[in-house]
Amino acid sequence: MEGSTTGGPPQGPGRERWLDEAAGPIVRPYAMTRGRTVPAGEPLDIVAIIVATGHAPADLTRLSREQRRMLAACRRPYTLADLASELDLPLGVIRVLAGDLLAQGLLAVQQWEPPTAQVDQNLLRRVLDELRAL
């Protein structure tokens, strides 16, 4: 029968597959972000370091599975790029979900501060001399 999905994976409009044989149901990135492509608040840089604040969410059931995974991973600091790789999600999705968690006070952006100690010029010269000797 034409158009029947009996015996095969469910198909949507345009005969697009809704299941992946290895992974199960496919969730499109825009579904994870409810169609949003821009994070709430300030845009996050790809190397922004985010970390969980430790605050409990007001309603854990309102967080998506991906947001709960982000919070668990961010118990230690992560850059957005590393988090996207770790969670196997597109960077745009990570930016939007992280923006939501930042707005709720569940994530914070850590500011990187360069070292303030004076550089020992003699040490740098010795290192350079040793490198040249190699």
N, C-alpha and C positions, 0 to 999 in steps of 0.2 A: 504494500500500500504506500503510495507516494506521501511523503511528509510524516510518516509514522516514525516514532522514536522507540518502538518496542524492540527490546533486545540491544539497544545502543544507548549511548549517553544522552541525557536530555539536551535538547537544542532550543535555542531562543530564536528571536526574530532574525531573519537572514541566515538561518541554519547555523548560527554560531554555537560552538560547543560550550556548555556550561560546566563540564567536568574535565579534569585532566586525569588521564589514566593512572599516572604515578602519584599525584598529589591529592586527588579528590577534587572537591569543589574549588573553582577558581574565583577569587575575589579581586575585582578590578581595583587598582589604586584609588580611583576617584570614589569608590564606595567606602573605602576606609576613612576618607576625609570628608565624606558627605558632599562631594563635588567641589570642595574648596581647593584652590591651588596656591593660595597665599596665606602664610601664618598670621594669626592674630598678633597684634603688637608689632614690635620692631622686627625687620627681617633678620634671620639668623645666618651668619657666615658659615661656610662649609667647615671651617676649622674652629668654630665656637665650641668651647668646652662646657658641657652641661653635666649637672650632677643632681641627684635626688636630694630634696631638702629634708626628707624624713617626716614631713607633715602627713597626717592621714587624710585621704580624700574624704570629702563630705559624704559622698555616696559612691562606694566602690563599684556598684552595678552600672553606674553611668559611664565608667571608663571602658573603652574598647579593649579587646584582647591585646591589640598591638600596644596600646598605651600602658597596660599593666606590664607587658614585657619590657617596655622602655624603662618604666620605673624600677623594675627588678634589675635590669642591666646597669642603670645609672646609680646604683649604690656606690659605684666607683666612677670617677670622672671619665667621660667619653667625648670625643669630638663628634660632631654630627656625621661626618663622613665615616668614621669608624663604627658608629652606632648603626648607620644604614647597612654597612657591610655585615656587622654582627647579627642583625635581625633580618637580613636578606630582604630589605624593603627599599623602594626607590627613595632617593634623597629628598625629593619634593614631598613625599608622604611623611617622612621623618620631620621635616621642617614644620609642616602643618600640625602634626600631632604634638610635637614638642612645644609649639606656640600655645596650644591649648593647655598643656600641662604647666607651662610657665605662668600663664594667666591665672591658673588655679593655685599657684604657689607650691606646686608639687615638684617642680624642677627649678633650678637656678643656673644662671650662666656664670661660670667662674672667669674672673678676669686674670689674664696672664700678666705678671709683672716681671720685668727684666731684673736681673740681679743688680743690686746697688753697690756691691763691693768693688773696690778699686782693682783694676787689672794690674798684675805685677808684670811690668815690662821686661824685667830680667828673665822671668820664667818663660815668657813668650819667645824671647830671643833664644833661650836654651832649647826650647821645643823646636823652633825653626832650624837651629843648627843641627840638632839630632836628625830631623827629617831630611835635611840636605845630605847628611852623612850616609843615609841609607842608599 
